[in-house]
Amino acid sequence: MRVLVTGAAGFMGSHAVDRLLDQGHEVTAADSLIGGHVENVNPAAEFVECDLADREAAADLVASAAPEVIFHYAADATEGRSQFTPLSSMDNNVVGYLNTLVPAIDRGLSKMVLVSSMSVYGAQQPPFDESMPRLPEDVYAAMKASMEAATEHLAAVHGFDYAIFRPHNVYGERQNLADPYRNVVAIFINALLRGRAFHIYGDGEQRRAYSYIGDTNPVMVDGGLSDRSNGRIFNVGSSEDVSINQLADVVRDVFFDGGPWPAGLEPKYMPGRPLEVKKAYCAHDAARQILGFRNTTTLREGVEAMVRWAREVGPREPAYLPNSLEIGSQHAPATWREQLI
């Protein structure tokens, strides 16, 4: 099939491109390269640099790719930062998505596979399951909830198929080590590669289930193409919930071969971030029963694989975006304001 992957130079999107190409599909890979890297894109795909927030550019992309199926990974996925960058969150999530979806519908789109986020559940009691309502607690989550709802409404009117995936805390090879705003596993590993201590917000007892890309990518691609996913929402990720402190211990054990923290590299604790949900992890019964999803990689195994890759590519200097906080505020974490990461 003709498939368009947005956010294709990013972490999850580039892995999706690889799997789609392996299955023989004709893939157009689009990315703005704001957070992605063109070297992540498989050269067998047709690459188009495109900012989806530009309505004309997005329409031209859809016209040239003529996709039967779209996998939408493109996002400004900096959830914690979204309270200080609401305009960017709107433009690069809702606006960019609708700029892509609308012309695709008009050209006869068969199916939209929307990569959303478990953040739409908010602060409900975990493990979250797909029957729970959307109760977003922050700006990014509100954007993702809007994208999901728009997909459902437009599909009901215009008759295209869709599947919505809610991956959570995905990590692994090709994650952006230079991003100082998100992806805690990458931030921890990159800090240690640079010989620096990393920071933990709050008391470190926030609980998440960190999900290895080798587990999540196959089910989202194969499940996205399957008729069994039509009109459905799926949580995808690990069921092994741990605290941030436990994650830090796993990273230390892997990085230092089971030894203690070297002097000066112990984690530094900072005040908590605004609106951060304390406990957020999911149930995956629907993905297992309908799509055959299985978690096969433990957190330690996944971190070992990511550390090996990170050591090969080398450390990265954190890439703070110029004028990155649209609302200059003392409530923003000092790690961003003072570029401490």
C-alpha positions in Angstrom: 0.0 0.0 0.0 0.9 3.7 -0.2 1.7 4.7 3.3 2.5 8.2 4.7 4.4 8.3 8.0 4.6 11.7 9.7 7.3 12.3 12.3 9.3 9.8 10.3 12.7 11.1 11.3 11.9 10.9 15.0 12.3 8.0 17.4 9.1 5.9 17.0 8.3 7.1 13.5 11.6 6.0 12.0 11.2 2.5 13.5 7.7 2.4 11.9 9.1 3.3 8.5 11.6 0.4 8.7 8.9 -2.1 9.5 6.6 -0.9 6.8 9.3 -1.1 4.2 10.2 -4.6 5.3 6.6 -5.5 4.6 6.9 -4.2 1.1 4.8 -1.0 1.4 5.5 2.2 -0.6 6.4 4.7 2.2 6.6 8.5 2.1 8.4 9.7 5.3 7.7 13.2 6.3 9.3 15.2 9.1 10.0 18.9 10.0 13.4 18.0 11.4 12.8 20.2 14.4 13.2 17.3 16.7 14.0 14.4 14.3 17.2 13.6 12.4 17.2 12.7 8.7 19.8 10.0 9.3 17.1 8.0 11.2 15.1 7.7 8.0 15.5 4.5 5.9 16.8 5.6 2.5 14.4 3.2 0.8 11.6 5.6 1.8 10.8 8.8 0.0 11.7 11.6 2.5 9.9 14.9 2.4 10.8 17.7 4.8 7.6 19.3 5.8 6.2 21.4 8.7 2.6 20.1 9.1 1.6 23.3 10.9 1.9 25.0 7.5 -1.5 24.1 6.0 -0.4 24.5 2.4 2.7 22.5 2.8 0.7 19.7 4.5 -1.8 19.7 1.7 1.0 19.4 -0.9 2.5 16.5 1.0 -0.8 14.6 1.1 -1.3 15.3 -2.6 2.1 14.0 -3.6 2.1 11.0 -1.3 -1.5 10.1 -2.1 -1.6 7.8 0.9 -4.1 5.0 1.5 -3.0 4.8 5.1 -1.4 7.4 7.3 0.6 6.7 10.5 0.7 10.0 12.4 3.6 10.1 14.8 4.4 13.8 14.3 4.0 15.7 17.6 5.3 18.3 20.0 5.4 15.6 22.7 7.0 17.6 25.5 4.2 17.1 27.9 5.8 18.7 30.9 6.8 21.8 28.9 3.4 22.2 27.3 2.2 24.3 30.3 4.7 26.9 29.2 4.4 26.3 25.4 0.7 26.1 24.7 0.9 27.7 21.3 3.6 25.2 20.1 1.5 22.4 21.6 -1.5 23.5 19.6 0.3 24.1 16.4 2.4 21.0 16.3 -0.3 18.7 17.6 -3.9 19.6 16.8 -3.2 22.0 13.9 -0.6 19.9 12.2 -2.7 16.8 12.6 -5.9 18.3 11.1 -3.8 20.0 8.3 -2.9 16.4 7.4 -6.1 14.6 8.0 -8.5 16.9 6.3 -6.9 16.9 2.8 -6.3 13.1 3.2 -10.1 12.6 3.8 -10.9 14.7 0.8 -8.6 12.5 -1.3 -10.1 9.2 -0.2 -8.1 8.2 2.8 -8.7 4.5 3.7 -7.3 4.6 7.3 -5.7 6.9 9.8 -3.5 5.4 12.5 -3.2 8.0 15.2 -0.4 7.7 17.7 -1.8 9.4 20.8 -0.7 9.2 24.5 -1.8 7.8 27.8 -1.7 11.3 29.1 -5.3 11.6 28.0 -6.3 9.6 31.1 -5.0 12.3 33.5 -4.9 11.4 37.2 -7.4 8.6 37.3 -6.6 5.4 39.2 -4.1 3.2 37.3 -3.7 0.9 35.6 -5.6 2.9 33.0 -7.8 1.0 30.5 -9.5 2.1 27.3 -13.0 2.2 28.9 -11.9 5.2 31.0 -12.9 8.7 29.9 -10.5 11.3 28.7 -9.6 13.5 31.6 -6.5 15.4 30.6 -4.6 17.2 33.3 -2.2 19.3 31.2 -2.1 21.2 27.9 -0.4 18.4 25.9 -2.9 15.8 27.1 -5.7 18.2 26.1 -4.3 18.4 22.6 -4.1 14.7 22.3 -7.6 14.2 23.6 -8.8 16.7 21.0 -7.0 14.9 18.2 -8.6 11.6 19.3 -12.1 13.1 19.5 -11.7 14.9 16.1 -10.7 11.6 14.5 -13.8 9.8 15.9 -16.2 12.5 14.8 -14.7 12.9 11.3 -14.6 9.2 10.7 -18.3 8.9 11.7 -19.2 11.5 9.1 -16.8 10.7 6.3 -16.5 6.9 6.5 -12.7 6.3 6.8 -11.3 3.7 9.2 -9.0 4.6 12.1 -7.0 3.1 14.9 -5.7 5.0 17.9 -2.7 3.8 19.9 -1.7 5.2 23.3 1.9 4.2 23.8 3.6 5.2 27.0 7.1 6.1 28.1 8.7 4.4 25.1 12.5 4.3 25.0 15.2 2.7 23.0 17.6 3.1 20.1 17.3 6.4 18.1 15.6 8.3 21.0 16.8 11.9 20.9 19.6 12.0 23.5 19.8 15.8 23.1 16.3 16.6 24.2 16.3 18.2 27.6 12.6 18.4 28.0 11.3 14.8 27.8 12.3 11.1 27.6 13.7 10.5 31.1 15.6 7.3 30.1 17.5 9.2 27.4 18.1 12.2 29.7 19.5 9.9 32.4 21.8 8.0 30.0 23.0 11.1 28.2 23.9 12.8 31.5 26.0 9.9 32.5 27.7 9.7 29.1 28.7 13.4 29.7 30.0 12.7 33.2 27.2 14.6 34.8 24.6 13.8 37.5 21.0 13.8 36.3 18.0 15.4 38.0 14.9 13.8 39.5 11.8 16.0 40.0 10.0 15.7 43.3 10.6 12.7 45.5 11.2 10.3 42.6 8.2 8.1 43.6 6.3 8.9 40.5 5.4 5.5 38.9 5.5 4.8 35.2 5.9 1.7 33.0 8.8 2.2 30.6 8.2 0.5 27.2 10.9 -0.7 24.9 10.6 0.3 21.2 11.2 -3.3 20.1 8.0 -4.3 21.9 5.8 -1.4 20.9 6.7 -0.8 17.3 5.6 -4.2 15.8 2.1 -4.1 17.4 1.4 -0.5 16.3 2.5 -1.1 12.7 1.0 -4.5 12.2 -2.1 -3.7 14.3 -2.5 -0.4 12.6 -2.7 -2.1 9.2 -5.1 -4.8 10.5 -8.8 -4.6 10.1 -9.1 -5.8 13.7 -8.0 -2.4 15.0 -10.6 -0.5 13.0 -12.5 2.0 15.2 -10.6 1.0 18.3 -8.3 2.5 20.9 -5.3 0.5 22.3 -2.9 1.0 25.2 0.5 -0.2 24.2 3.5 -0.6 26.5 5.0 -2.3 29.4 3.1 -3.6 32.4 6.2 -3.4 34.6 5.5 -0.2 36.6 8.4 1.3 38.6 9.3 4.5 40.3 11.7 7.1 38.9 14.0 6.1 41.8 13.9 2.5 40.7 14.6 3.5 37.1 17.6 5.5 38.3 18.9 2.4 40.0 18.5 0.3 36.9 20.4 2.8 34.8 23.1 3.0 37.5 23.4 -0.8 37.6 23.7 -1.1 33.8 26.0 1.9 33.4 28.4 1.1 36.2 28.2 -2.8 36.1 26.3 -3.1 39.3 28.5 -0.8 41.2 27.6 2.2 43.4 27.2 5.8 42.2 30.6 7.3 41.5 31.4 10.4 43.6 29.5 13.4 42.2 27.2 11.4 40.0 24.4 10.7 42.5 21.0 12.0 41.3 20.1 15.5 42.2 16.6 16.1 43.5 14.6 19.2 42.3 11.1 20.5 43.0 8.3 18.7 41.3 7.0 19.8 37.9 3.6 21.5 37.6 0.7 19.2 36.9 2.8 16.0 36.8 0.6 13.0 37.4 2.0 10.9 40.2 1.0 7.4 39.0 0.4 6.7 35.3 0.6 3.2 33.7 -1.8 1.1 31.7 -3.6 -2.2 31.3 -3.0 -3.8 27.9 -5.8 -6.5 27.7 -7.3 -5.1 24.5 -4.0 -5.1 22.6 -3.1 -8.6 23.8 -6.5 -10.1 23.1 -7.2 -8.4 19.7 -3.8 -7.8 18.3 -1.6 -10.4 20.0 0.6 -7.9 21.8 3.2 -9.3 24.1 5.8 -7.6 26.3 9.0 -9.6 25.9 11.7 -7.1 27.1 12.3 -6.4 30.8 13.3 -2.9 31.8 16.9 -4.0 32.5 17.2 -5.6 29.1 15.8 -2.6 27.3 18.1 -0.2 29.2 21.1 -2.5 28.5 20.3 -2.3 24.7 19.8 1.5 24.9 23.1 2.1 26.8 25.0 0.0 24.2 23.5 2.1 21.4 24.1 5.4 23.2 27.7 4.5 23.8 28.1 3.8 20.1 26.6 7.1 19.0 28.2 9.1 21.8 26.9 11.8 24.2 24.9 14.8 22.9 24.9 18.3 24.2 21.3 19.2 25.3 19.6 21.1 22.6 17.5 23.9 24.3 15.2 25.4 21.8 15.6 29.2 21.3 12.9 31.1 23.1 11.5 27.7 24.0 9.2 28.9 26.8 6.3 31.0 25.4 5.3 31.9 28.9 8.3 33.0 30.8 7.6 31.9 34.4 9.3 31.2 37.7 7.1 28.1 37.8 9.1 26.4 35.0 11.7 23.9 36.2 15.1 25.4 36.9 16.6 22.7 34.8 15.1 24.4 31.7 15.3 28.0 32.8 18.9 27.7 33.8 19.9 25.0 31.3 21.1 22.6 34.0 20.6 19.3 32.3 
